Amino acid sequence: MISRSPFGDVIEYTINATEEQQRLSEFVHNTRKTVVIQGLGFVGTAMAAAVARARDTHGNPLYNVIGIDLPDEMNYWKIARVNTGLPPVVSTDKSLDAAYAAAYHAGNLTATYSSFAYTLADIIVVDIHLDIKKARLGDARAYEFTLENYQEALRVVAERITNNTLILIETTVPPGTTENILKPMIERIGRERGLDTSTIHIAHSYERVMPGRDYLRSITDFYRVYAGTDKAACIAAREFLSSFINTRDFPLTELHSPTASEMSKVLENSFRAMNIAFMQEWTEFAEAAGVNLFDVIRAIRVRPTHRNIMSPGFGVGGYCLTKDSLLADWSYSSLFAPGKHLDMSLSAINTNDLMPTHTVRLLQRVFPDLRDKHITLFGVSYLNDVADTRYSPAELFYDLCTQAGARVQLHDPLVSYWTEKGLEVCTQFDDIRLLHHDAAVFAVRHSEYLQMTAEDIHAILPNVRLIIDAFDIISDSTAEALRSYGITLLGVGKGHWNAYLRST
Ligand SMILES: NC(=O)c1ccc[n+]([C@@H]2O[C@H](COP(=O)([O-])OP(=O)(O)OC[C@H]3O[C@@H](n4cnc5c(N)ncnc54)[C@H](O)[C@@H]3O)[C@@H](O)[C@H]2O)c1
C-alpha cells in the first residue's frame, strides 16, 4: 500500500499485525509508564512531543509514548514519519523538530496503526477529530452531526484497555459527551470484559494548541482546564498533566465535571468567534464613514477592560472556531434542552463564514464585472505563519471570484498545494511576477507580507490596478507610495482609504 505525505514523500507499507504487536511489546519492556496518544493530527503531534519530553528527577524519560493513527493512504505517512524521528505536521516551530529528534534518540516515542497498543497503556489520550457538517455557509442551524464514528473509536479503546488505565478525552466534544455517552459505554464494555471499572479513570481536558512558532509551548506553557468523572479520575488527570505542563507558571484549573470542562472549551471558542463577528458590522460602518477602524481599535485597546477587542479581517478559518459553537448547539438542543438553540453563537458563525464576501464586494467596487479579471490572492492558509488550510476563508473568496468568471492566482509562502481545493499554490514571488494581475488581495498576515515595501509589492505586481488589504498588512505610508504608481488601494476596515477612492 502507498501513503503520500504533504512533505512529498511516497511511502510504501505493509501491515503485519503479529510483528507490530511484538515490536510494541518490546518497546514498552521497561519500568516506565506507557502513554498512548490516539490521533497524530495537529493536537496529537504536539501532545506526543510534550509527553515524550517529560523527565523524572534524574533526567530520564518518564513515559513510553505510542502515537496511533490510521493505516490508510491519507494517514499512514504520519506513523512512518514519527518512526524516523520527524514530526508529522508542517510547522515553523523548531522546538517541535528538536523534541521529535530527542525522543527518537532516547527511544521513548514510537507510532503505530495497531490497536494492540491500547492493551499496553497506563494512560490513553484521545486526540482524534470530531467533525460537524455544515449544509451550507451562512445557515449554521442546518448542520448535520453524529457521534457514531467517534464512539466507534472509543469502543475500540474500551475493548482493549486493562485495569488501572486513565482515559483522557481531549477532543472538542459537545458538552455532556464524556459523562453521558462515553463513560457509560466504556464501563459497560469493561464490565462485559470482567474489568474492575472502578480502576478505569475517565477525564476530559482541553488545550488551545496554537500552530506556528510556539506550537509545542502552547501545550506545555499554557493554562489548562480539566475534570474527572470522579475523584480518582481528577487525581489521575492532575498528576498526568502536571508531569509535562509548566504548572508553576500556568496552574491547572479543575472544574467540577467533564461537562463543565467540555463547556469551557466550546464557550471559549464561541466567545472568540463572537468577538470577531461583532467587528464585521463595525467594519462596514467604518468604511462607510471614512474611518480607519484599526486606529480606533488601537485607541480602545489601551484600556484594560477592552484589550481583547478583535480587528476587522478577511475571514475566520481553521478547525475550531468555525465549528465549536455548533457542537455546543447540538449539545444544548439534543442532550439537555430539546428545541433550545444558541442563537447568538450561531449567528456569529454565519457572519464569520460569510466574511470573505465583504472583500469580494470591495473588489467589485473597482471591477463590477469580474469576468476574466486576473486576481492574485496572497495568503491561502487561515492563519499567519502557519500552513493549515482547513476551512480557510480563502475558499469562499476563491469560489465567489471564480463563479463570477475571474481567474484567481494563488500565493502563500507556506502552502505549495491547497489540499481542500486540489490546487497548486505559488510559494515564490518570482513565479507571481510573471503573471498578469488586475487586482491583488493581501489576506493573511504572513511575516513575508508584513515585511514588504511598496517597491517590493510594485516589483511583483507591476501592472496591477487594485490592491485590497484585507487584514491590515499594508501601512498607510506603503499605501501612499503604491498610489504614486497609479495603484488604487482599498482595505477591509480602512475607511480612510475608501474615501481616497471617492475623490479619484
Ligand atoms: N487544532 C487545534 O488547535 C485544536 C486545539 C484544541 C483542541 N482541538 C481539538 O482536538 C481534536 C483534534 O484536532 P486536530 O486539529 O488534531 O485534528 P486532526 O484532524 O489534525 O487530527 C486528528 C487525527 O486523528 C486521526 N484519527 C482519526 N480517527 C482515528 C482513530 N480511530 N484511531 C487513530 N487515529 C485516528 C486522524 O487520522 C488524524 O490524524 C479536535 O476535536 C479539535 O477540535 C484542536
The ligand as an SDF file (V2000), in Angstrom:
LIG
                    3D

 44 48  0  0  0  0  0  0  0  0999 V2000
   -6.1930   22.2100   16.1390 N   0  0  0  0  0  0  0  0  0  0  0  0
   -6.2260   22.8290   17.3110 C   0  0  0  0  0  0  0  0  0  0  0  0
   -5.5850   23.8530   17.5090 O   0  0  0  0  0  0  0  0  0  0  0  0
   -7.0390   22.2570   18.4530 C   0  0  0  0  0  0  0  0  0  0  0  0
   -6.8860   22.7900   19.7170 C   0  0  0  0  0  0  0  0  0  0  0  0
   -7.5710   22.2300   20.7500 C   0  0  0  0  0  0  0  0  0  0  0  0
   -8.4080   21.1760   20.5300 C   0  0  0  0  0  0  0  0  0  0  0  0
   -8.5820   20.6970   19.3010 N   0  0  0  0  0  0  0  0  0  0  0  0
   -9.4560   19.5570   19.1390 C   0  0  0  0  0  0  0  0  0  0  0  0
   -8.6610   18.3740   19.1560 O   0  0  0  0  0  0  0  0  0  0  0  0
   -9.2020   17.4140   18.2700 C   0  0  0  0  0  0  0  0  0  0  0  0
   -8.1960   17.0170   17.2480 C   0  0  0  0  0  0  0  0  0  0  0  0
   -7.8960   18.1480   16.4620 O   0  0  0  0  0  0  0  0  0  0  0  0
   -6.7380   18.1230   15.3920 P   0  0  0  0  0  0  0  0  0  0  0  0
   -6.6310   19.5120   14.8890 O   0  0  0  0  0  0  0  0  0  0  0  0
   -5.5470   17.4440   15.9490 O   0  0  0  0  0  0  0  0  0  0  0  0
   -7.4100   17.1660   14.2880 O   0  0  0  0  0  0  0  0  0  0  0  0
   -6.6640   16.4290   13.1020 P   0  0  0  0  0  0  0  0  0  0  0  0
   -7.7120   16.1170   12.1050 O   0  0  0  0  0  0  0  0  0  0  0  0
   -5.4680   17.2080   12.6900 O   0  0  0  0  0  0  0  0  0  0  0  0
   -6.1350   15.0980   13.7560 O   0  0  0  0  0  0  0  0  0  0  0  0
   -6.9150   14.0110   14.0850 C   0  0  0  0  0  0  0  0  0  0  0  0
   -6.0920   12.7580   13.8240 C   0  0  0  0  0  0  0  0  0  0  0  0
   -6.7720   11.6500   14.3660 O   0  0  0  0  0  0  0  0  0  0  0  0
   -6.6150   10.5520   13.4600 C   0  0  0  0  0  0  0  0  0  0  0  0
   -7.6760    9.5780   13.7390 N   0  0  0  0  0  0  0  0  0  0  0  0
   -8.9910    9.6720   13.4580 C   0  0  0  0  0  0  0  0  0  0  0  0
   -9.6470    8.5830   13.9000 N   0  0  0  0  0  0  0  0  0  0  0  0
   -8.7200    7.7790   14.4720 C   0  0  0  0  0  0  0  0  0  0  0  0
   -8.7720    6.5180   15.1140 C   0  0  0  0  0  0  0  0  0  0  0  0
   -9.9230    5.8730   15.2500 N   0  0  0  0  0  0  0  0  0  0  0  0
   -7.6330    5.9950   15.5880 N   0  0  0  0  0  0  0  0  0  0  0  0
   -6.4550    6.6420   15.4680 C   0  0  0  0  0  0  0  0  0  0  0  0
   -6.3440    7.8440   14.8640 N   0  0  0  0  0  0  0  0  0  0  0  0
   -7.4590    8.4100   14.3720 C   0  0  0  0  0  0  0  0  0  0  0  0
   -6.7010   11.2160   12.1020 C   0  0  0  0  0  0  0  0  0  0  0  0
   -6.2000   10.3970   11.0750 O   0  0  0  0  0  0  0  0  0  0  0  0
   -5.8710   12.4700   12.3420 C   0  0  0  0  0  0  0  0  0  0  0  0
   -4.5010   12.2420   12.1010 O   0  0  0  0  0  0  0  0  0  0  0  0
  -10.4430   18.0710   17.6790 C   0  0  0  0  0  0  0  0  0  0  0  0
  -11.5510   17.7240   18.4520 O   0  0  0  0  0  0  0  0  0  0  0  0
  -10.1790   19.5410   17.8080 C   0  0  0  0  0  0  0  0  0  0  0  0
  -11.3670   20.2940   17.8440 O   0  0  0  0  0  0  0  0  0  0  0  0
   -7.8970   21.1900   18.2610 C   0  0  0  0  0  0  0  0  0  0  0  0
  1  2  1  0
  2  3  2  0
  2  4  1  0
  4  5  1  0
  4 44  2  0
  5  6  2  0
  6  7  1  0
  7  8  2  0
  8  9  1  0
  8 44  1  0
  9 10  1  0
  9 42  1  0
 10 11  1  0
 11 12  1  0
 11 40  1  0
 12 13  1  0
 13 14  1  0
 14 15  2  0
 14 16  1  0
 14 17  1  0
 17 18  1  0
 18 19  2  0
 18 20  1  0
 18 21  1  0
 21 22  1  0
 22 23  1  0
 23 24  1  0
 23 38  1  0
 24 25  1  0
 25 26  1  0
 25 36  1  0
 26 27  1  0
 26 35  1  0
 27 28  2  0
 28 29  1  0
 29 30  1  0
 29 35  2  0
 30 31  1  0
 30 32  2  0
 32 33  1  0
 33 34  2  0
 34 35  1  0
 36 37  1  0
 36 38  1  0
 38 39  1  0
 40 41  1  0
 40 42  1  0
 42 43  1  0
M  CHG  2   8   1  16  -1
M  END
$$$$
